[in-house]
């Protein structure tokens, strides 16, 4: 199983909008993302754990999952979100979807607002090693690969 995971990481490094040895870049495709799960590591350069002051339980951690049919789902801050994803010219966007509407602690609420703004606005998506970066005018999100099965 470890070899499969390493092969996945190598493929992301080769296809994910990153400079290759020849200096060219290649855009991510939907197929590169579907069936993968990522945990939010940082927002605008600050670690989520530093922003919150605590480590989050893996089941409550802000995350994103790319599902069959390029549906997006995850936890934005404290609320779950879901919607149809769109990927065009290296820009990831979530078409209007839905979410739960629980009250969040202020720190999680700020993270949630940034995540939803980035997804709704559309973000340049890049991948390097086991990290996925979404960069938009409203913020930069860095996710780390956290597939359920390796």
SEVEX-931209 format. One record per residue (C-alpha): chain; x, y, z. Coordinates in steps of 0.25 Angstrom, whole numbers. Last residue first. Example, Ala and Ser with C-alpha at 12.3 -4.5 7.8 and 13.67 -1.06 7.14 Angstrom:
BEGIN
<c: A; u: 55; v: -4; w: 29>
<c: A; u: 49; v: -18; w: 31>
END
This chain:
BEGIN
<c: A; u: -15; v: 18; w: 4>
<c: A; u: -29; v: 18; w: 9>
<c: A; u: -37; v: 30; w: 15>
<c: A; u: -28; v: 40; w: 7>
<c: A; u: -22; v: 51; w: 15>
<c: A; u: -14; v: 59; w: 5>
<c: A; u: -11; v: 73; w: 11>
<c: A; u: -19; v: 85; w: 8>
<c: A; u: -13; v: 100; w: 6>
<c: A; u: -23; v: 111; w: 5>
<c: A; u: -20; v: 125; w: -1>
<c: A; u: -30; v: 136; w: 1>
<c: A; u: -41; v: 145; w: -5>
<c: A; u: -33; v: 148; w: -18>
<c: A; u: -32; v: 133; w: -20>
<c: A; u: -21; v: 123; w: -18>
<c: A; u: -25; v: 108; w: -15>
<c: A; u: -13; v: 100; w: -12>
<c: A; u: -12; v: 84; w: -11>
<c: A; u: -1; v: 78; w: -3>
<c: A; u: 4; v: 63; w: -4>
<c: A; u: 16; v: 66; w: -13>
<c: A; u: 12; v: 79; w: -21>
<c: A; u: -2; v: 82; w: -26>
<c: A; u: -8; v: 95; w: -31>
<c: A; u: -22; v: 101; w: -32>
<c: A; u: -24; v: 115; w: -37>
<c: A; u: -37; v: 118; w: -29>
<c: A; u: -51; v: 121; w: -33>
<c: A; u: -60; v: 132; w: -25>
<c: A; u: -69; v: 121; w: -19>
<c: A; u: -58; v: 112; w: -14>
<c: A; u: -50; v: 124; w: -9>
<c: A; u: -61; v: 131; w: -2>
<c: A; u: -66; v: 117; w: 4>
<c: A; u: -52; v: 115; w: 10>
<c: A; u: -50; v: 129; w: 14>
<c: A; u: -64; v: 129; w: 21>
<c: A; u: -61; v: 116; w: 28>
<c: A; u: -48; v: 120; w: 33>
<c: A; u: -54; v: 133; w: 39>
<c: A; u: -65; v: 125; w: 46>
<c: A; u: -55; v: 115; w: 51>
<c: A; u: -48; v: 126; w: 59>
<c: A; u: -62; v: 132; w: 63>
<c: A; u: -67; v: 119; w: 69>
<c: A; u: -77; v: 114; w: 59>
<c: A; u: -93; v: 114; w: 59>
<c: A; u: -98; v: 103; w: 51>
<c: A; u: -104; v: 105; w: 37>
<c: A; u: -102; v: 92; w: 29>
<c: A; u: -97; v: 95; w: 14>
<c: A; u: -102; v: 96; w: 0>
<c: A; u: -98; v: 97; w: -14>
<c: A; u: -96; v: 108; w: -24>
<c: A; u: -85; v: 104; w: -33>
<c: A; u: -71; v: 101; w: -27>
<c: A; u: -59; v: 107; w: -34>
<c: A; u: -46; v: 101; w: -38>
<c: A; u: -37; v: 109; w: -47>
<c: A; u: -26; v: 102; w: -55>
<c: A; u: -32; v: 105; w: -69>
<c: A; u: -46; v: 100; w: -65>
<c: A; u: -49; v: 92; w: -53>
<c: A; u: -64; v: 92; w: -48>
<c: A; u: -69; v: 86; w: -35>
<c: A; u: -84; v: 83; w: -32>
<c: A; u: -87; v: 85; w: -18>
<c: A; u: -86; v: 81; w: -3>
<c: A; u: -83; v: 88; w: 10>
<c: A; u: -82; v: 83; w: 24>
<c: A; u: -82; v: 94; w: 35>
<c: A; u: -71; v: 96; w: 46>
<c: A; u: -60; v: 102; w: 37>
<c: A; u: -62; v: 99; w: 22>
<c: A; u: -65; v: 84; w: 25>
<c: A; u: -65; v: 75; w: 12>
<c: A; u: -72; v: 72; w: -1>
<c: A; u: -69; v: 75; w: -15>
<c: A; u: -76; v: 67; w: -27>
<c: A; u: -67; v: 64; w: -38>
<c: A; u: -76; v: 53; w: -44>
<c: A; u: -70; v: 44; w: -33>
<c: A; u: -65; v: 52; w: -21>
<c: A; u: -54; v: 62; w: -18>
<c: A; u: -53; v: 63; w: -3>
<c: A; u: -50; v: 76; w: 4>
<c: A; u: -46; v: 78; w: 19>
<c: A; u: -48; v: 86; w: 31>
<c: A; u: -45; v: 77; w: 43>
<c: A; u: -56; v: 71; w: 51>
<c: A; u: -54; v: 57; w: 48>
<c: A; u: -39; v: 58; w: 49>
<c: A; u: -41; v: 64; w: 63>
<c: A; u: -35; v: 78; w: 63>
<c: A; u: -22; v: 82; w: 69>
<c: A; u: -24; v: 95; w: 77>
<c: A; u: -20; v: 110; w: 77>
<c: A; u: -30; v: 112; w: 66>
<c: A; u: -22; v: 121; w: 56>
<c: A; u: -9; v: 113; w: 61>
<c: A; u: -16; v: 99; w: 58>
<c: A; u: -21; v: 105; w: 44>
<c: A; u: -6; v: 108; w: 41>
<c: A; u: -5; v: 123; w: 36>
<c: A; u: -1; v: 125; w: 21>
<c: A; u: -14; v: 131; w: 16>
<c: A; u: -21; v: 119; w: 22>
<c: A; u: -13; v: 107; w: 26>
<c: A; u: -14; v: 92; w: 27>
<c: A; u: -28; v: 88; w: 22>
<c: A; u: -30; v: 73; w: 21>
<c: A; u: -30; v: 67; w: 7>
<c: A; u: -38; v: 55; w: 2>
<c: A; u: -37; v: 49; w: -12>
<c: A; u: -47; v: 41; w: -21>
<c: A; u: -46; v: 51; w: -32>
<c: A; u: -34; v: 61; w: -32>
<c: A; u: -25; v: 56; w: -43>
<c: A; u: -38; v: 51; w: -51>
<c: A; u: -43; v: 66; w: -51>
<c: A; u: -30; v: 70; w: -58>
<c: A; u: -18; v: 78; w: -52>
<c: A; u: -11; v: 87; w: -62>
<c: A; u: 3; v: 85; w: -67>
<c: A; u: 15; v: 94; w: -65>
<c: A; u: 28; v: 95; w: -73>
<c: A; u: 42; v: 97; w: -67>
<c: A; u: 48; v: 85; w: -73>
<c: A; u: 50; v: 79; w: -60>
<c: A; u: 36; v: 81; w: -57>
<c: A; u: 30; v: 94; w: -51>
<c: A; u: 17; v: 91; w: -44>
<c: A; u: 2; v: 91; w: -49>
<c: A; u: 0; v: 77; w: -44>
<c: A; u: 3; v: 66; w: -54>
<c: A; u: 17; v: 62; w: -50>
<c: A; u: 16; v: 65; w: -35>
<c: A; u: 2; v: 58; w: -34>
<c: A; u: 8; v: 46; w: -41>
<c: A; u: 19; v: 45; w: -31>
<c: A; u: 9; v: 46; w: -20>
<c: A; u: 0; v: 35; w: -25>
<c: A; u: 12; v: 26; w: -27>
<c: A; u: 17; v: 28; w: -13>
<c: A; u: 3; v: 24; w: -8>
<c: A; u: 3; v: 12; w: -17>
<c: A; u: 17; v: 8; w: -11>
<c: A; u: 12; v: 10; w: 3>
<c: A; u: 0; v: 0; w: 0>
END
